[in-house]
Amino acid sequence: MNILLVYPQYPDTYWSFKHALKFISKKASIIPLGLITIAPLLPKKWNKKLVDLNVTRLRDKDIKWADYVFISAMSVQLASVKQIIDRCLLLNKKIVAGGPLFTEGFEQFPVIDHLVLNEAELTLPLFIEDLENGRPQKIYQSDKFADITKSPLPDYSILESGKYATAGIQYSRGCPFDCEFCDITALFGRQVRTKTAAQIIAELDQLLQIGWRGSVFFVDDNFIGHKKRLKNELLPAIISWMESNGHPFFFITEASINLADDQELMDMMVKAGFAKVFVGIETPEESCLMECNKLHNNNRDLIECVNVIQQCGMEVYGGFIVGFDNDPPNIFDRQIDFIQKSGIITAMVGLLNAPRLSKLYGRLQNEGRIIDEFTGDNTDYSINFVPKMGKDELLKGYQKIIRDIYSCKAYYARVLTFLKQYDPPFVEPLSFKRIMALIKSIFYIGIIRKNRIYFWKILFWSIFNKPKTFPLAVTYSIYGYHFRKVFRDVI
């Protein structure tokens, strides 16, 4: 049996970092962790080939070689998914599909032969058994959650790892919180399930063996969902492993804002090598936090929380949302003010949308306000429901935020605010890749760009005031280049 695993292409979005990747000669931001995790679940006697459309093209001969084409995708990859499906149908190839896009809206894909939904550890073995017995079904679903201590090691042998900027690891699934706009608890539950420390160490060993160095993203939706297990098991194991192996990686993850309440946990994460953390801040308006049930963000000084995390040694990436029913008319200016004061460089501001499995979708559907499907990209000016504020006013205000915070003047002001308060716990060693990134940044940003003066100011500030931050100054200049490319129509 020949199995072609296909990962669809991402559009040019905020998180694709498409325009930044050329500075480090990489094709894609992160590896397709889902597909290389399910690959070991397939029978060893089957032949497997991976085609990630973010790093290479899908050829007709790849499709013709396959007995089955497996597709895994998120909502934002829908356009690419449709193209893949059309090509498979044209060549008369059977399709097996799974992942969040299909789990949330499988009825939109009647032409797909087999839908393996929910968590693959539960549903994929059932499909394989039926297929080998000659009676595969159309849909495989489960309302249970997988025991991920039994999840296999990802298969990196099918991956062209050199084409990616960041590797991926998953430690946990599920989130203890239940924000109205989020579909994570519907997909993975509120009880946080974790792998063992031994599993994670085995995955780190595997990354080391394939020659990986640098950035590793723990893709957990809330890495600190089980603090006790983190402190007692995982982080001590990672700290020991990193010390024994010469600190080959630095880690990125996602966490809730209550991370700022736990100094011991932050210190352990920094010691383990965590350098960046994405935090869903959403809004400075407390009535909106109440509205969306993000109560753990309420009754706290959010800017101070950000400062605490960053001063501890982890850069905060921030998620922000406009479009809540309770948004006041001045919410756009308040978001801009918050972002600038916080020094959050990577501030992803998005329009509120309602994923199909979220509680928000159910509420808005009952109110007759759902008007479209969720695109999966909350920065593409789409909104799939009727907002209370009025769509025109909301879009105008949203564009004002983007225009203000990603103008060169405001963006580099945030970079400076951050660099002044941030003391890097470690610095990546000088490498050919980093030297080339500097040279390219000087050409693309420091010479040919109209607002190049800001680039030179931040570089010289770091050299003369805080030399340890010079690599970061270069990196954030490249990030700014990407963000302005993504939002070029507004800026």
N, C-alpha and C positions, 0 to 999 in steps of 0.2 A: 504494500500500500504506500503510495506517494502522497505526502501531505505538504501542501504549501501554506505556510503561515504568513498572512499579509497584514501589515499594520498601515492604516490609511494615513494620508498626508494631513498635517495641521495647516490651517490657513495662516496668513501673516497676522499674528495676534500679539498682544502684550507679552504673554508668557512664552511665545515661540523663540524669542531672542534671535530671530533670523538675521537681523542686520548687525548684531553683535558677534555672531558666530564666525563671520568671515575674518575677524581680527585674529582669531585663534585657529583658523583653518579647520573648523569642524562643520559637519553637515546638519546635525540635530542637537537639540539641547539635552535630551535625556533618552536613555535606552527604553525600548518597549518591554517593560518589566513583566507585564501580564502575559504576553505570548511566550517569553522565555521561561516563565514559571509553569505554564500549562504544558509546555513541550515534554517535560519528563513524565507527565501523566499519560502520554501516548505510549502504546506498545513499543518496546525497543526494536522489534523487527520492522517497524514502519520506517520509511525514509522521510526525513524532515528537512525542509528548506524554509528559511525566513527571508521575506522581502519587506523591508521597511521603506515605504515610499518617501520618507523624510530624508533618507540618505542615498537612495538609488531608485531606478525606475522599474516598473513591473513590465516584463516582456511577455509577449504572447507565448513564447516557448516555455516560460515558467508555468503559465496556466495550463498549457497542453500537457506538460509533464505530470501534473497533479491528478490524482484520483479525486481528491477533495481539497477545496480551498477554504481554509479557516480564516475568518476575519474577526478581530477584536477591536472595538472602537468606543470612543466617548462622543457625546453629542456634538461637540465642536468639529468633529471629523466627518460629519454627515455628507457634505458635498463630495468628498473623496470616496466615501463608502458607496455612494450611488454610482460613481464611475466604475469602481471595481466590480460591483454587481452586474452592471451592463456588459462589461467585458467577459465576465464568466458566463453569462447567459448566451452571449454571442458565440462562445466557444463550447457551449453545452457542457459546462462543468458544474458539478454539485457544490453547494456552498453550505458551510457550517458557520454560524455566527454567535457571538457572545460578547459580554462586556456591558458597561452601563448603558450605552445607546440602545442596545437591543433589549436589555432587561426592562428599561423604562417604557419602551414603546414598540414591542415586537410586532404588534398588529399592523404597523406601518410597512412591514416587509413581507408581504405574502409570497413573494417569489423565492424567498430563501428556503432551501430544502430542509435544513435542520437548525433549530434555535436552541442553543445550550445556554440557559440563562442562570442568573444568580451566581453563587460561588462555584467555580469549576471543580473544586475538590469534591463537591457533592454530585454535580450533574454530569460532568464529563465522563466519569467511569460508567454511568448508566448508558450513555449514548454509545460508548465504545463496545460495551457488552452486547447491546442490541445490534450494532453494526456488524460485529463479528458473527452474530447468529442470524444475520440476513433479515432483520426486522426493525430497522431504525425508525423511530417515531419523529413526528414533526417538531414537537416542543418538549423540552426537558426543563422543569422548574422545581424549586424547593423552597419551602417556608422555614427551613432550618438554617442554622449557621454552622460553618465548617469549623472543625478542630484544627487550627492552623499549626499546632505543634506537629501535625502530620504532613504539612505542606512540603513539597520536594525542594531541593536546592535548584535554583534557576539554572538553565542550561546555556552557559555563555559560549559554548562551542559553535552555536549556530548564528552568532552575532558578530558583525564587523565592529568591534568595540572601539577601534581607533577613530571612528567617524563621529563619536559622541563626546559632548562636553562634560556630561554628568552621568554617573552610574546610579542605580536605584536599588534600594533595599526596603522591604516592608517588615516592620516589627509587630504592628498591631492592626486590628480592624475594629471598627465601632467607636462610638463617642459617648461619653456620659451626659453630654448636653443635648438639647433638642430644639435647636433654632428653627423657627418656622419656615424660613426660606431654604433650608438645607435638606438634601435627600439622603445624607449619609446614614442616618439612623434607620431609614427605610431599607436601604441596601445592605447595611452591615450590623444594625442593632445598636442598642445603648449599652449593652454589656461589653466592656473592652476585652477582647481576646488577644493574647500575645503569643508570639513564638518563644521558645526557650532561648536563654543566653547562648547555649551551645549552638543552636541553629544560626544565630546571627554571626557568631564567631566563624562558623564554617563558611558562611557567605562572604565574610571579609577575607578569609583565607583564599577563597576561590578568586576573588577580585585581585588579590595580591599576585596569585599564581599566573593570571593572564596578563600581568604587567600593568594593571591599572594603577594610576597615581592621581591624587588631587581630589576633586569634588565627588561626594557620594550623598545622595538625597534619600533620607528616610521618608518614604512617601505616605506615612501614616497621616490620617486626617487630624488626629490630635495625639501627638507623640507622648504627652504627659497624662494621658487618660488613666493610666494605672501607675501612679507615682511610687507606691510602695515597691512594686516589682522592679521599676526602673532603678531606684536607689539601692535596693538590696541585691539585685541580680545582674541586670543588663549593664548599667553604667560601670560598676566595678570591673566587669569582664572586659568591656571595651577599653577602659583606661589601661588595664594590664596589657591587653593585646597591642594597643598603640605604642606603649612604652617598649614592648619587646620587639616591635617591628619598625621602629624608627619613625613613627608618626607619618605614614605614607598618605593618609587621607585627611580631609576636613569634611565635616558633615553639615548638612542643611536639613531642616525639618519644619513641621507645622505644629503650632501649639496654641492653646488658649491663653488669654491675657493673665490668668491667675498664676502663670509661671513666675511672674514678678513677685508673688507673695512668698516664694520658697527659695531663700538664699542658698540653702544647702544643695537643692536640686540644680539651680543655675550654675553654682561652682563646679558641681560634678559634671555637668554637661560641657562646660568650657574645658575642663581638664581632659574630658574624653575626646575633645576635638570638634565640638559643635561651634560653628562660626556664624551661622545665619539661621533665623527662625521666622517663618511667616506667621503673623498673628492677625486674626480677623477682628479688627477694631470696629468697623462698619460705620459708626456715626457718633458724633459728640452729643447728639440729641437724646436725652434719657427716655423720653416718651416713645421714641422709635425703638430703642433697645427693649423696652417693655412690650411694645407691639409685636416684635419678632421673637420674643421669649429668650433674648440673649441677656439673661439676668446677671450672669457672672461678669458682664462688662459694666453693669450699673453700680452706682454709689462708690465710685473710685475715680481718682485723678488719672485719666488714661495717659496723658502726656508724661506724668511722673512714672507710671508703670513702664512706658517705653524707655524712658531715661534709665531706669533701674536695670532693665535687661541689657541695654546697649553699654552702659557703664560696666556691667559685669563681664562683657567681652563677646556678646552675640549681637550681630546686626539684626534689626527688626525690619522685615518686609511687612508692609501693612496693606490689609484689604479694607476698602471703604465702599459704601453703598449709598446711592440716592434713589428716591422713588418710593419711600415708605409713605403710608397714608398720613402719618403724623409729621411729615417733614414740614417745618415752618418755611415761610418765604425766604428767610435769610440763610437757609441751610447751606447753600453753595458757598457763600462767603465764610461761613463757619468751618466748613470742610477745608477750604483753602488755608484758613488761618491755623487750624489744627495741624495740618500736614507740614506747613512751613515751620511752625514752632517746635514740632516734634523732631525734626531732622530726619524723618523717614525718607530715604532717597527713593527706594522702590515702593512707590505708593500706587497701588492698583485701585483706581476708582472705577466702579462699575454701576450700571443701571440695575436696579432690582429686577429680577426675573423669577419665574416660578417653575422649577423642574417638576415634571409630572408626578413624581412620587413624594414631593414635599407637602407638608401640611398647608403651606401657603397656597399651593395649587388647588387643594381641596376647598379651602375657604373662598378663594376667588371664583372658583367654578360655581360654588353655591350662590355667590353673589352675582353671577352672570357676567363676570369681568374678564374671563379668559378669552383671548381673541386670536391666539396664534400658538405655534409650537416654540419651545425653548431652543435657541440656536446653540447653547453651550458657551457662547462668548458674550459676556456682559459688557464688553467694551466696543461692540460693533454698532451701537446706537439702536439696537433692537430691544423691544420690550414686549412680552407676550400677554400683557393684560392692560386694562384701562386704568391708568393711575389717577388717584384723587386730585393731584395737582393740575392735571392737564398735560397731555403729551408734549405739546409745543413748548410750554414753559419749562417742563422737566428737561427736555433735550437742550434747550437754550442754556439753562443753568448748568447742565452736565458739561457741555462744551466749554463754558466759561471756566469751570474747574480745570479741565484738561489744558486749556490754553494758558491758564495762569501758572499751574504748578510745573508744566513741562516747557515753559519758555526758558531760554538759557539763563536769564538773570535769576529767576526763582529756583530753578533746578540746581544751579551751582551754589546758590546760597544755602540750600539744604545740605549739599555735599560738605560745605565748609562747616556748618553747624554740627554735622555728624562727626567729621574728622577731628574737630576740636575736643569732643567729649569721649571719643572712642580710642581705646588703647588696644591695638591688636594683640591677642594673646600669643600668636605665632604668625610668622610670615612665610609664604611659600618660597622655596628656594628658587634662585634665578635659573631659568631654563631657556632653551631656544624658542619655545612657544611664547614665553613672556616677552622676550626681546623683540620678536616679530610683531607681537601685539602692540608694543610701544612704538615701533617704527611705523606701523600702519596707522596708529592713532594720530601720530604727528602729521602724517600726510592727509588722511581723510578728515580729521577734526581740527588740527592745528595749522593747516596751510590753506586748504581749499574751502573750508566752511566760513560763512559770513561772520558768525559770532565767535571766531576763534580766540578772541581776547580772553573769554572766560576759561577756556581750556588752559591757556598758558598761565593765567592767574592762579588756578587751583594747583597746577603742577609745581609752580615756583613756591607757592605757600607751603606745600607739603615738604619740599626739599629743604627749605630754610627754617621751617618751624617744627616739623614733625616728620623727619625722614622715613620713619618706620611706616608711615601711611602712604608713601609715594606710589607703591603698586596699587593701592586702593584708589588713589586719585585717578590713575590711568584707567582702572576698571570701571569706575563710575562715570568717567567721561565717555567710555564706550557704551555703557548702558544708556546714557542720555542720548547718544547718537541714535540708538535703536528706538527709544521711546519717541523721539521726534519724527523718525521715519514712519512709525506705526500711526502716529496721530498727525501726520503732515497735513491732512486736509483741514484740520482744525487750527493747528498752530500756524 
